[in-house]
Amino acid sequence: MVATQRSCFSISWLRKVVGGLLVGLLPLTAIGQTLTGIITAGPAAGPVPYANLGIPGKSVGTVTDEHGRYQLAYSPANLADTVYLSSLGYRPQRVVLRELVAQPNRTLAPVAVPLSDVRVQAAGLYKRRRTLGCTSDSHAIISKLKAEHLGAEMGMVVCLKHKPTKLLTAHFNVLYQQPDTLRFRVNLYRLLPDGRPSGEKLLTRNLLVSTADRTSTNAPLTVDLTTDQLVLDEDFLLTLEWVSGGEVEQVSKSLAFSSALGYGKGDLYFRKTSQDSWEKPSMGARLAGMQPKVGFYVTALD
């Protein structure tokens, strides 16, 4: 049986009832103009790599490259909209797109990044080692991000079993077998009271990983979080954000993540571009209450 619904995501059901799940962002409407510029921290400090800029909620956004350069696709209808520029360790900046077009090179002011609280706990507190999230390494059930711009992002809410919980590692079952290398930023977001993602990041550094970091094309992408001393009392959103490498068409066609269908908490979220609104996949009537989950998980002590 195959049932397909098209909206922001397309869902395909294969192999009996749920043998395959394909999640993809549909192409956006054509955008007519491209703005190029550079974001720096001042003449002495140099460029700001992998900074986010975009029009919140308008699916117009991008990420600077390692030299602080950017290309922002937009339409004339966006000229009165406000662009939000941000990067960890710098004061965010808002500027009307029309003004950015007139002066595309911008400077962000550095600010101190608060260090995570390092908790002193009894030696026997963290007795249990746990895996939290979705560990699926399926090649039959997948989530495919149809990225239109750098800054496209996908993630899943990770729910804690006990509190506090100390994070050790994060793992992402990325399916990408092309010869080029894709680079991602690992993000952990605090959740709002209603359970949706906030804009607050729990990591105090830019944690960059690439498809070349995998031990093999079938191995998960693994990152060490022990140096970040993340001790959490709340659920969080774990994401991968595409920040460089590859071409949009190739990434949209070939980048996928192992996924699963299951019960319980752990909502899947995505956004099409940098600074865009978070969305959930639309699946219509869910099968027996099951929902899609992406193969992102952490190891932790609690």
C-alpha positions, 0 to 999 in steps of 0.5 A: 500500500502506498499513500502520499500526502504533499505539504511541507513534507512528503510521506511514503509508506512502503513494505506492508504498512510502514516499510518506508518513510520519506520526508522531504521539503518541497521546493520553494517558489522561485526567488529572483535576486541574490545578495552577496556580502561578508559578515565580520567581527571588525577589521582586527577580528576578521570574518564570522564563519557559519553565521546565520542570517535570514528573515524569520518565518519567511523561508529566506535565509542562509549561512556564511562560509568559513570566510564570513561570506554569504549569498542570500536569495530573496524576492523584491517583496521581501525588501521591507522585511527584517533580516536577523543576523546571529552567531554564537559569541556575537550580539544579534543584529536586525536590519531591514533587507533594503538596508542590507542590500544597500550595505551588504557587509556587516559587523557583529559585536562580540559578547561573552558567552555564559559558561554552562553551570558545572555541577558538583554532584555526589560521586554515586549520583550518575549510576545508569548509562542510557541511550536516549532518542531514536537509534534506528539505522534503517535504510528502508525508513528514511527522512530526507531533507530537501534543502533549498538553502544552507541553514536547513535543519532537522532534529528530534526532541530527546526526552530524559528518563531521570533528572539530572542527566549528564550528556556524553555523546551524540549520534546521527545516522546520516545516509550520504554516500556521495564523494563530496563532504557535507558539514553540519553544525550540531545544535541542542535547543531548549524547549518552550513551555508548550514543547516547541523549540526555542531559539536558546542553544544549550551548547556554548560553542559551534560544534561542527562535524562532517560526513567525512568524520564517519568511520564508514559510510554506514556508520553513525556520525558521532560527536563527543559532548563530555567537554561541554559538561552538559547536565540537563534537567529538561528535554531538548531538541537535538538537530543537525544544521547543514552549513557547507559542502555540496550543491543544493540539488545534490544534497536534496537528492542524496542526503537522508537520515535513518528513521522509524515510526513509533509511539510516545514522545520525541517530536520531529522538527525541521526548518527549510532555511536559516532563521525560519520557523520550526515545523512538524511533518504533516502526515494526515491521520497518523497510523494507530497513533505512531509518528515519525522519528529520526535516527538521532540519539545521545548516550548519557548518565543519570 
